[in-house]
Amino acid sequence: MRRALTMIGILAVAGGTALVAAGVARAGATPHAAATTTHRCLRRQLTLASPSSNGALGSVGLRFTFTNRSATACRLFGFPGMRLRSHGRALPTTVIRGTSNVVPSEPERTVTLAPGGRASFFAGYSDVPTGNQHCRSSTGADVWAPNDFRSIRVHFPAMACGGRVTVSPVVPGRPAF
């Protein structure tokens, strides 16, 4: 009797394993699919909308939103890069990673973008000169996704005094100011 129960148990386990394997094969997945890593987002996978803005008392805040336009998920981590431009020419730009009056404190974290998913970052600058500082007018910027080397050009008017822009790390979704 004991031997018969053991044999039934072995057959049940073997049959269950075969059914699971057949289900995995039918779904087009591999047993290790869940363990694969999501790769960093590349320029060709992303679009960047012109930023929304908010400002008062000499500080201007901008919210930029990346959208994953590809058919595969990708991830972003860290701070974006930025270079202000005026009518196609690069302007001297200093990017400061951190917070300001209009850039909220955000922790660095990995943001996974499903196809069509969004991630945002905040940027801010002062439009009031201090001392003999110049406030050049810009018509947009080149923006780099974190850890990428190809920029996305986006158009928006700005007047960042001293060319100083503070940026936050990317955050999930499209948060409001």
C-alpha positions as CSV (number, residue, x, y, z in Angstrom):
1,M,0.0,0.0,0.0
2,R,2.8,2.4,0.9
3,R,4.6,1.6,-2.3
4,A,1.4,2.3,-4.3
5,L,1.0,5.7,-2.6
6,T,4.6,6.6,-3.2
7,M,4.2,5.7,-6.9
8,I,1.0,7.8,-7.2
9,G,2.8,10.7,-5.6
10,I,5.8,10.5,-8.0
11,L,3.4,10.3,-11.0
12,A,1.4,13.3,-9.8
13,V,4.6,15.4,-9.4
14,A,5.9,14.3,-12.8
15,G,2.6,15.0,-14.5
16,G,2.3,18.4,-12.8
17,T,5.8,19.3,-13.9
18,A,5.0,18.3,-17.5
19,L,1.8,20.5,-17.4
20,V,3.7,23.5,-16.1
21,A,6.4,23.0,-18.7
22,A,3.7,22.8,-21.4
23,G,2.0,25.9,-20.2
24,V,5.3,27.8,-20.2
25,A,6.1,26.7,-23.7
26,R,2.6,27.6,-24.9
27,A,2.9,31.1,-23.4
28,G,6.2,31.7,-25.3
29,A,8.1,32.3,-22.1
30,T,11.1,30.6,-20.6
31,P,11.4,29.5,-17.0
32,H,14.1,32.2,-16.6
33,A,12.0,35.0,-18.2
34,A,11.1,36.6,-14.9
35,A,14.8,36.7,-13.9
36,T,15.9,38.6,-17.0
37,T,17.1,42.2,-16.4
38,T,15.4,45.2,-17.9
39,H,18.0,47.2,-19.8
40,R,18.5,51.0,-19.5
41,C,16.5,53.2,-21.7
42,L,18.2,54.3,-24.9
43,R,17.5,57.5,-26.8
44,R,15.7,55.7,-29.6
45,Q,13.2,54.3,-27.0
46,L,12.2,57.6,-25.6
47,T,10.4,60.8,-26.5
48,L,10.5,63.9,-24.4
49,A,7.6,66.4,-24.3
50,S,8.1,70.2,-24.0
51,P,8.1,70.9,-20.3
52,S,5.3,72.4,-18.3
53,S,6.4,75.3,-16.2
54,N,5.6,77.1,-12.9
55,G,7.3,80.1,-11.5
56,A,7.1,82.9,-9.0
57,L,9.4,85.4,-7.3
58,G,12.4,84.9,-9.6
59,S,12.4,81.1,-9.8
60,V,11.1,79.0,-12.6
61,G,10.3,75.3,-12.3
62,L,9.9,72.9,-15.2
63,R,8.6,69.4,-15.4
64,F,9.9,67.2,-18.2
65,T,8.3,63.9,-19.1
66,F,10.0,60.9,-20.9
67,T,7.7,58.4,-22.6
68,N,8.8,54.9,-23.6
69,R,7.8,54.6,-27.2
70,S,9.3,51.2,-27.8
71,A,7.7,47.8,-27.5
72,T,10.0,46.7,-24.7
73,A,10.3,47.8,-21.1
74,C,13.4,49.8,-20.1
75,R,14.7,51.5,-17.0
76,L,16.0,54.9,-15.9
77,F,18.1,55.7,-12.8
78,G,19.6,58.9,-11.7
79,F,19.8,62.4,-13.0
80,P,19.4,63.7,-16.5
81,G,21.8,65.9,-18.3
82,M,20.9,69.2,-20.0
83,R,22.5,71.9,-22.2
84,L,20.6,75.1,-22.9
85,R,20.4,76.2,-26.6
86,S,19.6,79.5,-28.3
87,H,18.5,79.3,-32.0
88,G,20.5,76.1,-32.5
89,R,23.7,77.2,-30.7
90,A,24.8,75.7,-27.3
91,L,24.9,78.1,-24.4
92,P,27.2,77.7,-21.4
93,T,25.2,75.6,-18.9
94,T,25.9,74.4,-15.4
95,V,23.7,71.5,-14.2
96,I,23.3,71.1,-10.5
97,R,22.0,67.8,-9.2
98,G,19.8,68.5,-6.2
99,T,17.0,70.7,-4.9
100,S,16.0,74.4,-5.1
101,N,13.0,76.6,-4.5
102,V,11.2,74.9,-7.4
103,V,12.9,71.5,-7.6
104,P,11.6,69.1,-5.0
105,S,13.8,66.7,-3.1
106,E,13.5,63.3,-4.7
107,P,15.4,60.1,-3.9
108,E,17.4,58.4,-6.7
109,R,15.6,55.2,-7.6
110,T,15.2,52.8,-10.5
111,V,12.2,53.7,-12.6
112,T,11.0,50.9,-15.0
113,L,9.1,52.1,-18.0
114,A,6.7,49.6,-19.6
115,P,5.9,50.4,-23.3
116,G,4.0,53.7,-23.2
117,G,5.2,54.3,-19.6
118,R,6.3,57.7,-18.3
119,A,9.0,59.1,-16.0
120,S,9.6,62.7,-15.1
121,F,12.2,65.0,-13.7
122,F,12.1,68.5,-12.4
123,A,14.4,71.3,-13.4
124,G,14.6,74.9,-12.1
125,Y,16.5,78.1,-12.6
126,S,16.5,81.7,-11.4
127,D,15.5,84.4,-13.9
128,V,16.8,87.2,-11.7
129,P,20.5,88.2,-12.1
130,T,22.8,88.5,-9.1
131,G,25.7,90.9,-9.3
132,N,26.9,91.2,-12.9
133,Q,25.5,87.8,-13.9
134,H,24.1,87.5,-17.4
135,C,20.6,86.0,-18.1
136,R,20.8,84.7,-21.7
137,S,17.6,83.8,-23.4
138,S,17.3,80.2,-24.6
139,T,14.9,78.6,-27.1
140,G,15.3,75.1,-25.7
141,A,17.7,72.5,-24.5
142,D,19.4,69.2,-25.3
143,V,18.4,66.7,-22.7
144,W,20.1,63.4,-21.9
145,A,18.2,60.6,-20.2
146,P,20.2,59.3,-17.2
147,N,23.2,57.2,-18.3
148,D,22.7,57.8,-22.0
149,F,25.0,59.6,-24.4
150,R,22.5,60.8,-27.0
151,S,20.4,63.9,-26.4
152,I,16.8,64.8,-27.2
153,R,16.3,68.3,-28.3
154,V,13.2,70.0,-26.8
155,H,12.0,73.5,-27.5
156,F,10.8,75.9,-24.7
157,P,11.7,79.5,-23.8
158,A,13.9,80.1,-20.8
159,M,16.2,82.7,-19.3
160,A,18.4,80.9,-16.8
161,C,20.7,83.4,-15.2
162,G,24.3,82.4,-15.2
163,G,23.3,79.3,-17.2
164,R,22.6,77.5,-13.9
165,V,19.9,74.8,-13.9
166,T,19.1,72.5,-11.0
167,V,17.7,69.0,-11.8
168,S,16.1,66.3,-9.8
169,P,16.5,62.5,-10.5
170,V,13.9,60.8,-12.6
171,V,10.7,59.8,-10.8
172,P,7.9,57.4,-11.9
173,G,5.0,58.8,-13.8
174,R,4.1,62.4,-14.4
175,P,3.8,64.1,-11.0
176,A,2.4,67.6,-10.7
177,F,4.2,70.6,-9.2
